[in-house]
Amino acid sequence: MRHLTSRILLVSVFFWSFHLAAQTVGVGAKKEVPFFDLDISGSTGNYNGQSYSEVHVGLNMNFTDWLTWRNAAFKRFSSGSAQDVTGLDSGLRLSLNTPFDGGGLRFFAGPGYRWADPSNNNAAFAEAGLNI
């Protein structure tokens, strides 16, 4: 059961991201919703006692400033004897933006589902992180 539970809940321990905006919006400009952007991100963690690193390339459909639907192709590089995994993550993200002079931070959290190859790695997940 512990093995199944750890598959169902995949939480990234460390998540960094930067956005390559597909659409640039100036300060004070009215955004048309939904708008799309791309991101490249990575994560690292531990699963069943073995560490891993992942790279993601995501397409985000931003319904509002606080709600995003993200689809990301990923590749997981496993340590030890574990097999590498590839696939697609799809999830909803609730976001909180903190504006600062010259930039800002974006905190996010939400549920999703992972379609993976090999298929025994398919799983529901929860994620949280910070975009810089």
MIDOSE-1310 file (N, C-alpha, C; in nm, 2 decimals, decimal comma, always signed):
residues 132
mrhl	+0,08/-0,12/+0,00/+0,00/+0,00/+0,00/+0,09/+0,13/+0,00; +0,20/+0,13/+0,08/+0,29/+0,24/+0,08/+0,34/+0,27/-0,06; +0,37/+0,17/-0,13/+0,43/+0,19/-0,27/+0,32/+0,25/-0,36; +0,19/+0,21/-0,35/+0,09/+0,26/-0,43/+0,06/+0,41/-0,38
tsri	+0,06/+0,44/-0,26/+0,04/+0,57/-0,21/+0,15/+0,67/-0,26; +0,27/+0,62/-0,26/+0,38/+0,71/-0,30/+0,37/+0,74/-0,45; +0,31/+0,64/-0,53/+0,29/+0,66/-0,67/+0,18/+0,76/-0,70; +0,07/+0,75/-0,61/-0,04/+0,84/-0,64/-0,01/+0,99/-0,60
llvs	+0,07/+1,01/-0,50/+0,11/+1,14/-0,46/+0,25/+1,17/-0,50; +0,27/+1,25/-0,60/+0,41/+1,28/-0,64/+0,43/+1,43/-0,61; +0,51/+1,46/-0,52/+0,54/+1,60/-0,48/+0,68/+1,64/-0,52; +0,70/+1,74/-0,59/+0,84/+1,78/-0,62/+0,90/+1,85/-0,50
vffw	+1,01/+1,81/-0,46/+1,08/+1,87/-0,34/+1,14/+2,00/-0,38; +1,20/+2,01/-0,49/+1,26/+2,14/-0,54/+1,21/+2,17/-0,68; +1,17/+2,29/-0,70/+1,11/+2,32/-0,83/+1,16/+2,46/-0,87; +1,23/+2,47/-0,98/+1,27/+2,60/-1,03/+1,21/+2,62/-1,17
sfhl	+1,18/+2,74/-1,21/+1,12/+2,76/-1,34/+1,15/+2,90/-1,39; +1,16/+2,91/-1,52/+1,16/+3,05/-1,57/+1,07/+3,04/-1,70; +1,01/+3,15/-1,72/+0,91/+3,16/-1,83/+0,96/+3,22/-1,95; +0,94/+3,16/-2,06/+0,97/+3,22/-2,19/+0,83/+3,26/-2,25
aaqt	+0,80/+3,39/-2,23/+0,66/+3,44/-2,26/+0,64/+3,43/-2,41; +0,53/+3,37/-2,44/+0,49/+3,36/-2,58/+0,41/+3,49/-2,62; +0,36/+3,56/-2,51/+0,29/+3,69/-2,54/+0,34/+3,79/-2,43; +0,39/+3,90/-2,47/+0,43/+4,00/-2,37/+0,32/+4,10/-2,35
vgvg	+0,30/+4,13/-2,22/+0,19/+4,23/-2,18/+0,26/+4,33/-2,10; +0,24/+4,46/-2,14/+0,30/+4,57/-2,07/+0,22/+4,60/-1,94; +0,29/+4,68/-1,85/+0,22/+4,72/-1,72/+0,10/+4,80/-1,75; -0,01/+4,77/-1,69/-0,13/+4,84/-1,71/-0,21/+4,80/-1,83
akke	-0,15/+4,72/-1,92/-0,23/+4,67/-2,04/-0,33/+4,57/-2,00; -0,44/+4,57/-2,07/-0,54/+4,47/-2,04/-0,51/+4,34/-2,12; -0,50/+4,23/-2,05/-0,47/+4,10/-2,11/-0,60/+4,04/-2,16; -0,58/+3,97/-2,28/-0,69/+3,89/-2,33/-0,68/+3,76/-2,27
vpff	-0,79/+3,70/-2,22/-0,79/+3,57/-2,15/-0,86/+3,47/-2,24; -0,82/+3,35/-2,26/-0,69/+3,30/-2,20/-0,57/+3,33/-2,29; -0,46/+3,34/-2,23/-0,33/+3,36/-2,31/-0,24/+3,24/-2,27; -0,14/+3,22/-2,36/-0,05/+3,10/-2,35/+0,09/+3,15/-2,33
dldi	+0,17/+3,07/-2,26/+0,31/+3,09/-2,24/+0,38/+2,95/-2,23; +0,51/+2,96/-2,25/+0,59/+2,84/-2,24/+0,68/+2,85/-2,12; +0,72/+2,73/-2,07/+0,82/+2,73/-1,96/+0,90/+2,61/-1,97; +1,02/+2,62/-1,91/+1,12/+2,51/-1,90/+1,14/+2,50/-1,75
sgst	+1,13/+2,38/-1,70/+1,15/+2,37/-1,55/+1,22/+2,24/-1,52; +1,25/+2,22/-1,39/+1,31/+2,10/-1,35/+1,28/+2,07/-1,21; +1,30/+1,95/-1,17/+1,27/+1,91/-1,03/+1,36/+1,80/-0,99; +1,37/+1,78/-0,86/+1,45/+1,67/-0,81/+1,38/+1,61/-0,69
gnyn	+1,40/+1,49/-0,66/+1,34/+1,43/-0,54/+1,39/+1,29/-0,51; +1,31/+1,22/-0,43/+1,34/+1,08/-0,39/+1,22/+1,00/-0,40; +1,23/+0,88/-0,46/+1,11/+0,79/-0,48/+1,16/+0,65/-0,45; +1,10/+0,59/-0,35/+1,13/+0,45/-0,31/+1,28/+0,44/-0,28
gqsy	+1,34/+0,54/-0,22/+1,48/+0,53/-0,18/+1,58/+0,57/-0,28; +1,54/+0,60/-0,40/+1,63/+0,63/-0,51/+1,60/+0,78/-0,56; +1,71/+0,85/-0,58/+1,69/+0,99/-0,62/+1,67/+1,00/-0,77; +1,61/+1,11/-0,81/+1,59/+1,14/-0,95/+1,59/+1,29/-0,98
sevh	+1,61/+1,32/-1,11/+1,60/+1,46/-1,16/+1,51/+1,46/-1,28; +1,43/+1,56/-1,30/+1,34/+1,57/-1,41/+1,36/+1,70/-1,48; +1,33/+1,70/-1,61/+1,33/+1,83/-1,69/+1,19/+1,83/-1,76; +1,13/+1,95/-1,76/+0,99/+1,96/-1,82/+0,99/+2,08/-1,92
vgln	+0,91/+2,06/-2,02/+0,88/+2,17/-2,12/+0,73/+2,18/-2,12; +0,68/+2,30/-2,07/+0,54/+2,31/-2,05/+0,47/+2,42/-2,14; +0,35/+2,39/-2,18/+0,26/+2,49/-2,24/+0,15/+2,52/-2,14; +0,14/+2,65/-2,11/+0,04/+2,70/-2,01/-0,07/+2,77/-2,07
mnft	-0,19/+2,74/-2,04/-0,31/+2,82/-2,08/-0,36/+2,89/-1,96; -0,34/+3,02/-1,95/-0,37/+3,10/-1,84/-0,51/+3,15/-1,85; -0,61/+3,10/-1,77/-0,75/+3,14/-1,78/-0,76/+3,28/-1,71; -0,69/+3,30/-1,60/-0,69/+3,42/-1,52/-0,54/+3,44/-1,47
dwlt	-0,52/+3,54/-1,39/-0,39/+3,56/-1,33/-0,37/+3,45/-1,22; -0,47/+3,39/-1,17/-0,46/+3,29/-1,06/-0,49/+3,15/-1,10; -0,53/+3,12/-1,22/-0,57/+2,98/-1,26/-0,50/+2,95/-1,40; -0,43/+2,84/-1,40/-0,35/+2,80/-1,52/-0,37/+2,65/-1,54
wrna	-0,39/+2,61/-1,67/-0,39/+2,47/-1,70/-0,26/+2,45/-1,77; -0,18/+2,35/-1,72/-0,04/+2,33/-1,77/-0,03/+2,19/-1,83; +0,02/+2,17/-1,95/+0,06/+2,05/-2,01/+0,21/+2,05/-2,03; +0,28/+1,95/-1,98/+0,43/+1,95/-1,99/+0,48/+1,81/-2,03
afkr	+0,56/+1,81/-2,13/+0,64/+1,69/-2,16/+0,75/+1,68/-2,06; +0,78/+1,56/-2,01/+0,89/+1,55/-1,91/+0,98/+1,43/-1,94; +1,10/+1,43/-1,89/+1,19/+1,32/-1,89/+1,25/+1,31/-1,75; +1,23/+1,19/-1,69/+1,29/+1,17/-1,55/+1,41/+1,08/-1,57
fssg	+1,52/+1,13/-1,51/+1,65/+1,06/-1,51/+1,67/+1,00/-1,37; +1,66/+0,87/-1,36/+1,67/+0,80/-1,23/+1,81/+0,76/-1,20; +1,84/+0,76/-1,07/+1,97/+0,71/-1,03/+1,96/+0,56/-1,00; +2,08/+0,49/-0,99/+2,08/+0,35/-0,96/+2,02/+0,27/-1,07
saqd	+1,95/+0,16/-1,04/+1,90/+0,07/-1,13/+1,76/+0,10/-1,19; +1,70/+0,21/-1,14/+1,57/+0,25/-1,18/+1,57/+0,29/-1,33; +1,46/+0,26/-1,40/+1,44/+0,30/-1,54/+1,41/+0,44/-1,56; +1,46/+0,51/-1,66/+1,42/+0,65/-1,69/+1,28/+0,65/-1,74
vtgl	+1,21/+0,76/-1,72/+1,06/+0,77/-1,75/+1,04/+0,89/-1,83; +0,96/+0,88/-1,94/+0,91/+1,00/-2,01/+0,76/+1,00/-2,02; +0,70/+1,12/-2,05/+0,56/+1,13/-2,06/+0,51/+1,27/-2,06; +0,38/+1,28/-2,02/+0,31/+1,41/-2,02/+0,24/+1,43/-1,88
dsgl	+0,26/+1,55/-1,83/+0,19/+1,59/-1,71/+0,09/+1,69/-1,75; -0,03/+1,68/-1,69/-0,14/+1,77/-1,71/-0,20/+1,81/-1,58; -0,21/+1,94/-1,55/-0,26/+1,98/-1,42/-0,31/+2,12/-1,42; -0,39/+2,15/-1,31/-0,44/+2,29/-1,29/-0,35/+2,35/-1,18
rlsl	-0,32/+2,47/-1,19/-0,24/+2,54/-1,09/-0,31/+2,67/-1,05; -0,33/+2,68/-0,92/-0,37/+2,80/-0,85/-0,25/+2,88/-0,82; -0,25/+3,02/-0,85/-0,13/+3,10/-0,84/-0,15/+3,22/-0,75; -0,05/+3,26/-0,69/-0,04/+3,39/-0,61/+0,08/+3,47/-0,66
ntpf	+0,05/+3,59/-0,72/+0,16/+3,67/-0,77/+0,20/+3,78/-0,67; +0,33/+3,80/-0,65/+0,38/+3,90/-0,56/+0,46/+4,00/-0,65; +0,41/+4,12/-0,68/+0,48/+4,21/-0,76/+0,59/+4,29/-0,69; +0,70/+4,30/-0,75/+0,81/+4,38/-0,69/+0,86/+4,47/-0,80
dggg	+0,94/+4,58/-0,77/+1,00/+4,66/-0,87/+1,10/+4,57/-0,95; +1,08/+4,57/-1,08/+1,17/+4,50/-1,17/+1,14/+4,35/-1,18; +1,03/+4,30/-1,13/+1,00/+4,16/-1,14/+0,91/+4,12/-1,03; +0,90/+3,99/-1,01/+0,80/+3,93/-0,91/+0,82/+3,79/-0,89
lrff	+0,75/+3,73/-0,79/+0,75/+3,59/-0,77/+0,61/+3,54/-0,79; +0,60/+3,41/-0,83/+0,47/+3,35/-0,85/+0,47/+3,21/-0,78; +0,39/+3,21/-0,67/+0,37/+3,08/-0,60/+0,26/+3,01/-0,66; +0,27/+2,87/-0,67/+0,16/+2,79/-0,73/+0,15/+2,66/-0,66
agpg	+0,03/+2,60/-0,67/+0,00/+2,47/-0,62/-0,12/+2,42/-0,69; -0,13/+2,29/-0,70/-0,25/+2,23/-0,77/-0,23/+2,08/-0,80; -0,35/+2,02/-0,84/-0,35/+1,87/-0,87/-0,32/+1,85/-1,02; -0,29/+1,72/-1,05/-0,27/+1,69/-1,19/-0,27/+1,54/-1,21
yrwa	-0,24/+1,50/-1,33/-0,23/+1,36/-1,37/-0,11/+1,34/-1,46; -0,03/+1,23/-1,44/+0,09/+1,20/-1,52/+0,06/+1,08/-1,60; +0,08/+1,09/-1,74/+0,07/+0,98/-1,83/+0,22/+0,95/-1,86; +0,27/+0,83/-1,83/+0,41/+0,80/-1,84/+0,43/+0,68/-1,92
dpsn	+0,56/+0,66/-1,97/+0,61/+0,54/-2,03/+0,73/+0,50/-1,96; +0,73/+0,39/-1,89/+0,63/+0,28/-1,89/+0,50/+0,32/-1,81; +0,39/+0,26/-1,85/+0,26/+0,30/-1,80/+0,24/+0,27/-1,65; +0,32/+0,18/-1,59/+0,31/+0,16/-1,45/+0,35/+0,28/-1,37
nnaa	+0,40/+0,38/-1,43/+0,43/+0,51/-1,36/+0,32/+0,61/-1,38; +0,21/+0,58/-1,44/+0,10/+0,68/-1,44/+0,05/+0,70/-1,30; +0,02/+0,83/-1,27/-0,02/+0,86/-1,13/-0,08/+1,00/-1,12; -0,17/+1,01/-1,03/-0,22/+1,14/-0,99/-0,11/+1,21/-0,90
faea	-0,10/+1,34/-0,91/+0,00/+1,41/-0,83/-0,05/+1,54/-0,78; +0,02/+1,60/-0,68/+0,00/+1,73/-0,63/+0,14/+1,80/-0,64; +0,13/+1,93/-0,68/+0,26/+2,00/-0,69/+0,25/+2,14/-0,63; +0,36/+2,19/-0,60/+0,37/+2,33/-0,54/+0,51/+2,38/-0,58
glni	+0,52/+2,51/-0,60/+0,65/+2,56/-0,63/+0,65/+2,71/-0,64; +0,76/+2,76/-0,69/+0,78/+2,91/-0,70/+0,84/+2,93/-0,84; +0,79/+3,03/-0,91/+0,84/+3,07/-1,04/+0,91/+3,21/-1,01; +1,03/+3,22/-1,07/+1,10/+3,35/-1,05/+1,10/+3,43/-1,17
